[in-house]
Each structure stands twice: as structure tokens, then as C-alpha cells.
Amino acid sequence: MLAQRMMWIAWPAFLVAGVLEMLVFAMVDPHDIHWLGQPIEMSRQGIYTLSFFVFWAITGASSALTTLLSISPSEVS
């Protein structure tokens, strides 16, 4: 059951992260991004990769929270 719940969380988060990646970088050039006033010293591919994992983590946290809130009190114990 745990593996099934993990896939309920990871797979939709993966798909949404991919869509977010396409939407964001269709409008933003990775070399125009600054962090704390300084340009990011990474290749475009590195920025794409890092941002994908950040998007995946954020959407995964959202899916995990939804899954947690859908659990009945008897399943928590």
C-alpha cells in the first residue's frame, strides 16, 4: 500500500513538473535568471535540470499533503 501511495504522489508530481518546466522556460531564458542579485553560473542544461527537480519537489509536496489529508483517522494509527 505504501508503494502505491508513493506512486500516487510521485507520478502526478513528475508530470506537472515537466509541464511547469516547459511553461516557465518557454518565457524565460535561463541565463537571465539571477539569485540574490548575481547571475547563476550554470549551463542552461544545469539550470533546466535543477529547476525540474525543484518543481518536482514542490508539486510532490502538494500531492503528499493531499494524500495525507485524504487518509482516514483509522489509517493513521
C-alpha atoms as a printed R data frame, in Angstrom:
   type eleno elety resid chain resno      x      y       z
1  ATOM     1    CA   MET     A     1  0.000  0.000   0.000
2  ATOM     2    CA   LEU     A     2  2.881  2.376   0.761
3  ATOM     3    CA   ALA     A     3  4.385  1.882  -2.704
4  ATOM     4    CA   GLN     A     4  1.020  2.607  -4.286
5  ATOM     5    CA   ARG     A     5  0.640  5.826  -2.296
6  ATOM     6    CA   MET     A     6  4.163  6.890  -3.223
7  ATOM     7    CA   MET     A     7  3.253  6.489  -6.903
8  ATOM     8    CA   TRP     A     8  0.055  8.491  -6.327
9  ATOM     9    CA   ILE     A     9  2.362 11.259  -5.166
10 ATOM    10    CA   ALA     A    10  5.424 10.927  -7.416
11 ATOM    11    CA   TRP     A    11  3.856 10.306 -10.836
12 ATOM    12    CA   PRO     A    12  1.443 13.281 -10.973
13 ATOM    13    CA   ALA     A    13  4.152 15.494  -9.472
14 ATOM    14    CA   PHE     A    14  6.581 14.337 -12.175
15 ATOM    15    CA   LEU     A    15  4.098 15.134 -14.945
16 ATOM    16    CA   VAL     A    16  3.226 18.565 -13.543
17 ATOM    17    CA   ALA     A    17  6.918 19.391 -13.054
18 ATOM    18    CA   GLY     A    18  7.502 18.623 -16.728
19 ATOM    19    CA   VAL     A    19  4.657 20.899 -17.777
20 ATOM    20    CA   LEU     A    20  5.882 23.676 -15.471
21 ATOM    21    CA   GLU     A    21  9.377 23.324 -16.911
22 ATOM    22    CA   MET     A    22  8.042 23.800 -20.436
23 ATOM    23    CA   LEU     A    23  5.845 26.752 -19.495
24 ATOM    24    CA   VAL     A    24  8.471 28.607 -17.477
25 ATOM    25    CA   PHE     A    25 11.326 28.177 -19.915
26 ATOM    26    CA   ALA     A    26  9.173 28.989 -22.913
27 ATOM    27    CA   MET     A    27  9.077 32.509 -21.477
28 ATOM    28    CA   VAL     A    28 12.347 32.808 -19.514
29 ATOM    29    CA   ASP     A    29 15.908 32.416 -20.739
30 ATOM    30    CA   PRO     A    30 17.884 30.527 -18.069
31 ATOM    31    CA   HIS     A    31 20.804 32.956 -18.373
32 ATOM    32    CA   ASP     A    32 18.525 35.887 -17.470
33 ATOM    33    CA   ILE     A    33 17.840 34.388 -14.020
34 ATOM    34    CA   HIS     A    34 19.574 35.985 -11.030
35 ATOM    35    CA   TRP     A    35 19.887 34.675  -7.468
36 ATOM    36    CA   LEU     A    36 20.491 37.262  -4.723
37 ATOM    37    CA   GLY     A    37 21.403 39.842  -7.343
38 ATOM    38    CA   GLN     A    38 24.048 37.682  -9.016
39 ATOM    39    CA   PRO     A    39 23.670 35.750 -12.277
40 ATOM    40    CA   ILE     A    40 23.588 31.979 -11.862
41 ATOM    41    CA   GLU     A    41 26.887 30.455 -13.004
42 ATOM    42    CA   MET     A    42 25.487 27.255 -14.510
43 ATOM    43    CA   SER     A    43 24.916 25.970 -18.011
44 ATOM    44    CA   ARG     A    44 21.430 26.139 -19.479
45 ATOM    45    CA   GLN     A    45 21.100 22.369 -19.128
46 ATOM    46    CA   GLY     A    46 22.138 22.591 -15.467
47 ATOM    47    CA   ILE     A    47 19.519 25.256 -14.791
48 ATOM    48    CA   TYR     A    48 16.871 23.193 -16.594
49 ATOM    49    CA   THR     A    49 17.777 20.124 -14.536
50 ATOM    50    CA   LEU     A    50 17.893 21.929 -11.202
51 ATOM    51    CA   SER     A    51 14.615 23.735 -11.844
52 ATOM    52    CA   PHE     A    52 12.911 20.484 -12.870
53 ATOM    53    CA   PHE     A    53 13.849 18.875  -9.545
54 ATOM    54    CA   VAL     A    54 12.719 21.977  -7.634
55 ATOM    55    CA   PHE     A    55  9.372 21.919  -9.471
56 ATOM    56    CA   TRP     A    56  9.094 18.175  -8.818
57 ATOM    57    CA   ALA     A    57  9.773 18.648  -5.095
58 ATOM    58    CA   ILE     A    58  7.196 21.433  -4.774
59 ATOM    59    CA   THR     A    59  4.480 19.588  -6.677
60 ATOM    60    CA   GLY     A    60  5.388 16.381  -4.823
61 ATOM    61    CA   ALA     A    61  4.895 18.157  -1.511
62 ATOM    62    CA   SER     A    62  1.499 19.346  -2.712
63 ATOM    63    CA   SER     A    63  0.483 15.833  -3.770
64 ATOM    64    CA   ALA     A    64  1.788 14.393  -0.493
65 ATOM    65    CA   LEU     A    65 -0.254 16.885   1.503
66 ATOM    66    CA   THR     A    66 -3.365 15.993  -0.497
67 ATOM    67    CA   THR     A    67 -2.736 12.292   0.110
68 ATOM    68    CA   LEU     A    68 -2.142 12.911   3.823
69 ATOM    69    CA   LEU     A    69 -5.386 14.849   4.139
70 ATOM    70    CA   SER     A    70 -7.328 12.083   2.388
71 ATOM    71    CA   ILE     A    71 -6.288  9.424   4.922
72 ATOM    72    CA   SER     A    72 -8.983  8.444   7.383
73 ATOM    73    CA   PRO     A    73 -8.113  8.662  11.106
74 ATOM    74    CA   SER     A    74 -8.205  4.859  11.407
75 ATOM    75    CA   GLU     A    75 -5.399  4.562   8.805
76 ATOM    76    CA   VAL     A    76 -3.099  6.955  10.675
77 ATOM    77    CA   SER     A    77 -2.626  4.692  13.702
